[in-house]
Amino acid sequence: MEAAEKLSVTVTPAMARMIREKVEDGSYGSASEVIRAALRAFQREEDEHAERMASIRARVKASLEDKRPNLSGEEVRTHLQGLFAGYSSPGDDSAA
């Protein structure tokens, strides 16, 4: 295990109260354990955020590198209406 380093931190009264309550109710053995657990949760959150950002960047990159032709919204709508019209039966006005 890595050697511990002692730090002094300043927290709000509400945070100090929460830390004391967690120790007093037996959830943690000391204020240091509460802070270490909070830092581990913070690190997990940071890691998850980094993974989400990497995923978003990869999707944007794939989109930018996509060689398929760009279509306007109107072109897509027209194409879909044509496809839908091909599936409608004669006299069926549900497509209207």
N, C-alpha and C positions, 0 to 999 in steps of 0.2 A: 504494500500500500504506500502511496505517495505521502511524504511528510506533510503534516498540516501546517498551514500558515495562519497566524492569528491576524484578523482584521477588525477594525472598529467601523461600525456602520451606524448611520442615523436613520431611524424610521419614524413614521408618524405615530402619535399616541394610539390610534386605532390599530395600526400594525403591531405595535408593542403589546397591546391588549390581546390581540389574536394569538400572538406567539405564546404569551403567558398562559392563555386559556388552553392551548393545545398541549402544553407541558402539564398543566394542572389536571387536565382530564385524562392524562395518561396516554394520549395519542403519540407523544414523543417523549423521549427521556431528557431532552434539554433544548434550550433555545437554538443551539447550534444545529441540532438535528432538524428542527423545523426549517431553518434557513437552508440547510443542505437539500432537504426535500423540495423546497421551493425553487432552488437553483436547478435541480435535476428536471423539474417540471418545465422550467423556463427553457432549458437546453433542448428538451424534447419538442417544445413548441417551435423553437428556432429551427431545429432540424426539419420538422414537418413543413414549415414555411419555405425553407430552402428547397425541399423536394417539390412542393407545389410550384414554386417559381421555375425550377428546372423543367418541369413538365409543361408548363405554359410556354416557356421559351422554345422547347422542342416542337410543340404544336404550331407555334407561330412560324418557326423556321421551316417546318414541313409545308405549311400553307404557302409561304413565300416561294418555296422551291417547286411547288406543284405546277406541272407543265400543262394541265388541262386548261382549256380556254376560259377566260372570264366571261360570265354572262350577267347582263343586267337583270334587275328584278323583273322587269317587263318581259324580257326574253324567257326567263324561267317560268313566269306565269303563263305565257303563251304556249310554251312547250307542255306544261302540265295540263292546261286546258285541252290541248290536242290529244294528249294521252287519255285523259278522262273521257273526252268525246268518243274515243274509240271503244270504250267499255260500256257506254250508255246504249240502251236498247232504243230502237226507233219509237218515237212517240213518248219517250220517257222525258219529262220535263224537270226531273229532280236536279239536273246539272245546271239549270238556269238559276 
